Each structure stands twice: as C-alpha cells, then as structure tokens.
Amino acid sequence: MSASERFADRLGAAARQPANWVQLLKFGVVGGSGYLINLVVFAALVDRLGVHHAIAAIAAFCVAVTNNFLWNRYWTFGPGSSTAGFQAARFFIISLASLIVNLAVLEALLAGTGAGDLTAQAIAVALVMPLNFLGNRLWTFA
C-alpha cells in the first residue's frame, strides 16, 4: 500500500468518528477568531499605519498564530502528553508553511484580480485553512 493510499485510509477512518467532527468545528471557531484577528491587525497596519501589505501579512500572522496555538492546545485538541514547547514548535512549522502559501496566494490575487489588499488577504487566509487543519490534526496534536 502506497503512502497516499494509507493517508486516504486514515482520512476515511477519521471522517467516520464524530469526535473528529467536533474537533473540526472547534478548529473552525478558533480559526475564525484567528481570521478576524489576522484581518484586523492587517487592516490596521496597512490602512492606518501605511505598512506594506507583505510586512502587514507577516505581523498579522504572528498575532493570529499565537492566539490560535493557545486556543487549539487548550480547547480544540487538548494539551495531550506532549510539552507545550514541542507542540508550539510543530504548530509554528505548520503555520509557517501556511503563511508561505498564504503569501503566494495573496500576491497572485493582488497581481491577477485587481482585488484590494484586505479582500485578497481574506481570500488567501480562507484558502489556506484546510492545509493548516490537516497539518495540526495529523502532526502537531496527534
């Protein structure tokens, strides 16, 4: 069985467990709060302080990722048996990968659609959320 087949089997098994759907709902609520925090910080930096959109996206990411780690560790997934530092490092790696994808999508939207900074950031963050959930569910808080 290939790695992709094993992964597909794991996802199928996970989808049949109601507790995982509750976790996904909680992750969505936490993600929603982080999404709002991200957009508020981004808008404040770009619109009020005149910060370049890429720098603003990175700063907004730092604030939102801190919020999301704490809520996901203590409410969504629980602290588990791993130390907070170990989980924080993994959470940061997943979040950093998500940020890189987010920045690529943000730049593509700004260059290709004529969307405004905030609209493009809102779309980019929403598109990256599934990658973030899977990485954290399957690796950070496994």
C-alpha positions in Angstrom: 0.0 0.0 0.0 1.4 3.4 -1.0 1.8 6.3 1.3 -1.1 8.1 -0.5 -3.4 5.1 -0.1 -2.5 4.9 3.7 -3.2 8.6 4.0 -6.6 8.2 2.2 -7.4 5.3 4.5 -6.6 7.4 7.6 -8.7 10.3 6.4 -11.6 8.0 5.7 -11.4 6.4 9.1 -11.2 9.8 10.7 -14.2 11.1 8.9 -16.3 8.3 10.4 -15.6 9.4 14.0 -18.0 12.0 15.4 -15.3 13.4 17.8 -13.2 14.4 14.9 -16.2 16.5 13.5 -16.4 18.2 16.9 -12.7 18.9 16.7 -13.1 20.3 13.2 -15.9 22.6 14.4 -13.8 23.8 17.3 -10.8 24.3 15.0 -13.1 26.4 12.7 -14.2 28.6 15.6 -10.6 29.1 16.7 -9.7 29.7 13.1 -12.5 32.2 12.8 -11.2 34.1 15.7 -7.7 34.0 14.3 -9.0 35.0 10.9 -10.7 38.1 12.4 -7.6 38.9 14.4 -5.5 38.5 11.3 -7.7 40.8 9.2 -8.0 43.5 12.0 -4.2 43.6 12.5 -3.6 43.5 8.8 -6.1 46.3 8.1 -4.7 48.4 11.0 -1.2 48.1 9.8 -1.9 48.7 6.1 -4.7 51.3 6.3 -3.8 53.2 9.5 0.0 52.9 9.6 0.8 52.6 5.9 2.8 49.3 6.3 3.5 47.4 3.1 1.0 44.5 2.6 3.6 41.7 2.8 5.0 43.0 6.1 1.5 43.5 7.4 0.6 40.0 6.5 3.6 38.6 8.4 2.8 40.7 11.5 -0.9 39.7 11.4 0.2 36.1 11.1 2.3 36.3 14.2 -0.5 37.7 16.3 -3.1 35.3 14.9 -0.9 32.2 15.2 -0.2 32.9 18.9 -4.0 33.2 19.5 -4.7 30.0 17.6 -2.0 27.9 19.2 -3.2 28.7 22.7 -6.9 28.1 21.9 -6.2 24.9 19.9 -3.9 23.5 22.6 -6.2 24.1 25.4 -9.7 23.8 23.8 -9.7 22.1 20.4 -7.2 19.3 20.8 -6.2 19.4 24.4 -2.6 19.5 25.7 -2.1 15.8 25.3 1.1 14.2 26.5 3.5 16.4 24.6 5.0 19.5 26.1 3.7 22.9 25.1 7.1 23.8 23.6 7.2 20.7 21.4 3.7 21.3 20.2 4.4 25.1 19.7 7.4 24.2 17.5 5.3 21.9 15.3 2.4 24.4 15.3 4.8 27.1 14.2 6.2 24.9 11.4 2.7 24.2 10.1 1.7 27.8 10.4 4.9 29.0 8.7 4.2 26.6 5.8 0.6 28.0 5.7 2.0 31.6 5.7 4.2 30.9 2.7 1.3 29.5 0.8 -0.8 32.5 2.0 1.7 35.0 0.8 1.9 33.3 -2.6 -1.9 33.3 -2.9 -2.1 37.0 -1.7 0.5 38.1 -4.3 -1.3 36.1 -7.0 -4.6 37.7 -6.1 -3.2 41.2 -6.0 -1.4 40.8 -9.3 -4.1 38.9 -11.2 -7.5 40.1 -10.0 -7.3 43.7 -9.0 -8.7 42.8 -5.6 -7.9 45.2 -2.8 -5.4 44.3 -0.1 -7.9 43.3 2.5 -10.1 41.3 0.1 -7.1 39.4 -1.2 -5.9 38.6 2.3 -9.3 37.4 3.4 -9.5 35.0 0.4 -5.9 33.8 0.9 -6.4 33.0 4.5 -9.6 31.1 3.8 -8.0 29.1 1.1 -5.1 28.0 3.3 -7.2 26.9 6.3 -7.7 23.3 5.2 -3.9 22.8 4.9 -3.4 24.2 8.3 -6.1 22.0 9.9 -4.7 18.8 8.4 -1.2 19.6 9.5 -2.1 20.4 13.0 -4.6 17.5 13.4 -2.3 14.9 12.0 1.1 16.1 13.2 1.1 18.9 15.9 -1.6 17.5 18.2 -1.6 13.8 17.0 
